[in-house]
């Protein structure tokens, strides 16, 4: 594909985007298409930084909102090209989150006189480690690009506003042992066997349910990987249990880390990845106005999203986009055509004078 056709409806634009493979780290082509198409819109100021594309109106409105979406997907698994069956658009990224990006592009191209200035941000590497995230880099090097009174991240939410997000932390808990020949096992100490204590603590753990601004966040603590052993005839001298912790946005990263160190007292604990949560911020007037415009009761966001980035910058933000988040990353990933069209219609009404 050499050009995006934004005269197609939002579902049609989603299909075009899905058919451009853009696994994390390989977003250059899709960023080229987005940049080229938006540079043809005379009402927009367009800039490019790496594979992050910014487009913005500068109409002198008293309020500015930021609409953000990531261009990358998780790896493809026999789910390209896109197809439509019984009102469902299938294909990698159809749910997470090219449906939301299509809505952004349609609004950017066709709402030339919004009642507030709008910044559209399209970024790369959201689906991988935080240090590679394009929005992480832009927040550090070009924070003016993300400045605004309110932000909407068009992640899949089933077309319902989801407030804030959970914090996310991964740690490695190391269980020591002593190597020995497996034929003389009594001369060693098996670290893999000893890891049962760490696993028992996880099994006994009861995650909290925490109410924040009227939304209830369910925390989680799960072993996601176990490694240990060097050969088939050697008693392992070390076992590492990797653990993922999802914590309510009322808990800071430092508090989350302290909680894990207390829980696994007696073992070395190393933080390997961390990202803060974001408070819902639904009491902010701009957020209330958006919720009212969508017309549905907001829900908590289970998972981490880049609303946390905006929260750190002092910009209240919510998640809102087409598609069921439970279908993100699945082999049969899909989004209802009606949901994609509905999101554009409601957001267009929200931005219209």
C-alpha positions in Angstrom: 0.0 0.0 0.0 1.4 3.4 -0.9 -1.4 5.7 0.3 -4.2 5.7 3.0 -7.6 6.4 1.7 -9.3 8.4 4.4 -12.5 8.9 2.4 -13.4 5.3 3.5 -15.3 5.1 6.7 -13.5 4.3 9.9 -13.9 0.6 9.5 -12.5 0.8 6.0 -9.5 2.8 7.3 -9.0 0.2 10.0 -8.8 -2.6 7.4 -6.2 -0.6 5.5 -4.1 -0.1 8.6 -4.4 -3.8 9.6 -3.1 -4.8 6.2 0.1 -2.8 6.8 2.2 -5.1 9.0 3.7 -3.1 11.8 5.0 -5.3 14.6 6.9 -3.4 17.3 10.2 -2.1 15.9 8.9 -2.2 12.3 6.6 0.8 12.2 8.5 3.0 9.6 6.2 2.2 6.7 2.9 2.7 8.5 4.3 5.9 10.1 5.3 7.1 6.5 1.7 6.5 5.4 0.2 8.4 8.3 2.6 11.3 7.9 2.1 11.6 4.1 -1.7 11.5 4.4 -1.9 14.1 7.1 0.6 16.5 5.5 -2.0 16.8 2.8 -4.5 18.3 5.3 -4.0 22.1 5.1 -5.6 22.7 8.5 -3.0 20.6 10.3 0.6 21.3 11.4 2.5 18.0 11.0 5.9 16.9 12.5 7.8 13.6 12.6 10.3 12.4 15.3 11.6 8.9 14.5 8.4 6.8 14.0 6.3 9.2 16.1 4.0 11.4 14.0 2.3 14.5 15.4 -0.5 16.5 13.8 -2.2 19.4 15.4 -4.7 22.2 14.8 -3.7 25.8 15.9 -7.0 27.7 15.9 -6.5 29.6 19.1 -9.2 27.7 21.0 -9.2 28.2 24.8 -8.8 24.4 25.3 -6.5 21.7 23.8 -7.1 18.0 23.9 -4.7 15.3 22.9 -5.8 12.1 21.1 -3.1 9.4 21.1 -2.7 5.9 19.6 0.1 3.5 19.0 0.9 2.1 15.5 2.5 -1.1 16.5 1.1 -4.6 17.1 2.2 -7.8 18.7 3.7 -10.4 16.3 1.4 -11.6 13.5 0.2 -15.2 13.7 -1.6 -16.2 10.5 -4.1 -13.3 11.0 -3.3 -11.1 8.0 -4.7 -9.8 5.7 -7.9 -8.4 7.3 -11.3 -9.8 6.6 -14.9 -8.9 7.5 -17.3 -11.7 8.6 -20.8 -11.1 10.0 -20.0 -7.5 11.0 -16.6 -8.3 12.6 -13.3 -7.0 11.3 -10.6 -9.6 11.8 -6.8 -9.2 11.7 -3.8 -8.4 13.8 -4.3 -5.0 15.3 -8.0 -4.7 14.5 -8.7 -4.5 18.2 -5.4 -3.3 19.6 -5.4 -0.7 18.4 -5.8 0.1 14.7 -9.5 0.7 15.1 -8.7 3.5 17.5 -6.0 4.9 15.1 -8.4 4.8 12.3 -10.8 7.0 14.3 -8.0 9.4 15.0 -7.1 9.6 11.3 -10.7 10.2 10.3 -11.1 13.0 12.9 -7.8 14.6 11.9 -8.6 14.6 8.2 -12.3 15.6 8.4 -12.9 17.7 11.5 -11.1 20.9 10.3 -12.9 23.3 12.7 -13.1 21.5 16.1 -14.5 23.5 19.0 -11.2 23.0 20.9 -7.7 22.6 19.5 -6.6 19.0 19.0 -3.2 17.3 19.0 -3.1 13.9 17.3 -0.2 11.7 18.3 0.7 8.4 16.6 3.6 6.5 18.2 5.6 3.3 18.1 6.7 0.5 20.3 3.9 0.5 22.8 3.7 -3.3 22.9 7.3 -3.8 24.1 9.4 -2.7 27.1 8.8 0.7 28.5 12.2 2.1 27.5 11.4 1.5 23.8 8.0 3.2 23.9 7.8 6.1 21.5 5.6 8.1 23.9 8.2 7.6 26.7 10.8 9.2 24.5 8.6 12.0 23.4 7.5 12.8 27.0 11.2 13.2 27.8 12.4 15.0 24.7 9.3 16.8 23.3 6.9 17.2 26.3 5.3 20.2 24.5 3.8 17.6 22.0 1.8 16.1 24.8 0.7 19.3 26.5 -3.1 19.8 26.8 -6.0 20.2 29.1 -7.2 16.6 28.6 -6.2 13.5 26.7 -7.9 10.4 25.3 -5.9 7.3 24.6 -7.9 5.3 21.9 -7.1 1.8 23.4 -9.8 -0.8 23.0 -12.5 -0.3 25.7 -15.7 -1.7 24.0 -16.6 1.9 23.3 -16.9 2.7 27.0 -14.7 5.2 29.0 -12.2 3.4 31.1 -10.6 5.6 33.8 -6.9 5.6 34.8 -4.9 2.4 34.7 -3.1 -0.1 36.9 0.6 0.1 37.6 2.7 -2.7 36.3 5.9 -4.1 37.8 7.9 -7.2 37.0 10.5 -8.6 39.5 12.8 -11.5 39.6 13.0 -13.5 42.8 16.2 -15.6 43.0 16.3 -18.8 45.0 19.8 -20.0 45.7 21.0 -23.6 45.7 24.3 -25.6 45.4 25.4 -27.4 42.3 26.2 -31.1 42.3 26.2 -34.1 40.0 22.7 -35.5 39.8 24.0 -38.9 40.6 25.4 -37.5 43.9 22.5 -35.2 44.5 22.9 -35.3 48.3 26.0 -33.2 47.9 24.1 -30.3 46.5 21.0 -28.3 47.1 18.3 -28.1 44.4 17.3 -24.5 43.9 14.3 -25.5 41.6 12.9 -27.7 44.4 13.5 -24.9 46.9 11.4 -22.5 44.8 8.3 -24.1 46.1 8.4 -21.7 49.0 8.2 -18.7 46.6 5.3 -20.4 44.7 3.5 -21.2 47.9 3.6 -17.6 48.9 2.1 -16.7 45.6 -0.6 -19.3 45.9 -1.6 -18.1 49.3 -1.6 -14.4 48.3 -4.9 -12.7 48.1 -4.9 -9.6 45.9 -6.7 -6.4 47.0 -9.7 -4.8 45.4 -9.2 -1.0 45.7 -11.7 1.7 45.1 -10.3 4.9 43.6 -12.6 7.8 42.6 -15.6 5.4 42.6 -13.9 2.8 40.3 -12.8 -0.6 41.8 -9.4 -1.9 40.6 -8.5 -5.6 41.1 -4.8 -6.1 41.8 -2.9 -9.2 40.7 0.3 -11.1 41.5 1.4 -13.9 39.2 4.5 -16.0 38.4 5.0 -15.6 34.6 8.3 -17.4 34.1 10.6 -19.8 36.0 14.2 -20.5 34.9 16.8 -22.8 36.5 19.3 -25.5 35.7 22.3 -25.7 33.4 22.3 -29.3 32.2 20.4 -32.6 32.5 22.8 -34.1 34.9 23.5 -31.1 37.2 21.5 -30.2 40.4 20.5 -26.6 39.8 22.3 -24.0 41.9 19.9 -21.2 41.1 16.2 -20.8 40.2 14.7 -17.4 39.2 10.9 -16.8 39.4 9.7 -13.9 37.4 6.6 -12.3 38.9 4.2 -9.7 37.4 2.4 -7.4 39.8 -0.6 -5.2 38.7 -1.3 -2.6 41.4 -4.0 0.0 41.9 -3.2 3.5 40.8 -3.4 4.7 44.4 -0.2 2.8 45.1 3.1 4.3 43.9 5.9 2.3 42.3 8.0 2.6 45.4 5.1 1.3 47.5 4.6 -1.6 45.1 8.3 -2.5 45.2 8.3 -2.4 49.0 5.3 -4.6 49.2 7.0 -7.2 47.0 10.2 -7.1 49.0 8.2 -7.6 52.2 6.3 -10.5 50.6 9.4 -12.3 49.4 11.6 -11.5 52.4 14.6 -13.7 52.6 15.2 -13.8 48.9 16.9 -11.3 46.5 14.3 -9.3 44.6 15.3 -7.4 41.4 13.0 -5.1 39.6 13.3 -5.7 35.8 10.4 -3.4 34.5 8.1 -0.9 36.1 5.5 1.6 35.1 3.3 3.7 37.3 -0.5 3.6 37.4 -2.7 6.6 36.6 -5.5 7.9 38.8 -8.9 8.1 37.0 -9.1 11.9 37.1 -12.8 11.8 36.3 -13.6 14.7 38.5 -11.7 17.1 36.1 -14.3 19.2 34.2 -12.9 18.1 30.8 -13.1 14.5 31.8 -16.6 14.9 33.1 -17.6 16.5 29.8 -16.1 13.7 27.8 -17.9 11.0 29.9 -21.2 12.9 29.5 -20.6 13.1 25.7 -20.1 9.3 25.5 -23.1 8.7 27.7 -22.1 5.5 29.4 -21.0 4.8 33.0 -17.1 4.7 33.1 -15.2 1.6 34.2 -11.7 1.0 35.6 -8.9 0.1 33.2 -7.5 -3.4 34.0 -4.0 -3.3 32.6 -1.4 -0.6 32.0 -1.8 2.0 29.2 -0.1 5.3 28.3 -2.7 7.3 30.2 0.0 7.0 32.9 2.3 9.0 30.7 -0.1 11.9 30.6 -0.9 11.6 34.3 2.8 12.1 35.1 2.7 15.3 32.9 -0.3 16.6 34.8 -2.7 16.0 32.0 -5.9 14.1 33.0 -6.5 11.3 30.6 -8.9 8.4 29.9 -9.0 5.3 27.7 -11.7 5.1 25.0 -11.8 3.2 21.8 -13.5 0.4 19.7 -13.0 -3.3 20.3 -13.1 -5.6 23.3 -9.8 -5.4 25.2 -10.1 -9.1 26.1 -9.6 -9.9 22.4 -6.3 -7.9 22.2 -3.3 -10.1 21.2 -5.5 -13.2 20.5 -5.1 -15.3 17.3 -8.6 -14.4 16.2 -8.3 -10.7 17.2 -11.3 -8.7 15.8 -13.4 -5.6 16.4 -17.1 -5.0 15.6 -17.5 -2.7 12.6 -20.4 -1.0 14.5 -18.1 -0.3 17.4 -15.5 1.4 15.2 -18.1 3.6 13.5 -19.8 4.4 16.9 -16.5 5.7 18.4 -15.9 8.0 15.4 -19.5 9.3 15.6 -19.4 10.0 19.3 -16.0 11.6 19.2 -16.9 13.7 16.2 -19.9 15.0 18.0 -17.8 15.7 21.1 -15.4 17.8 19.0 -18.0 19.6 16.9 -19.1 23.2 17.7 
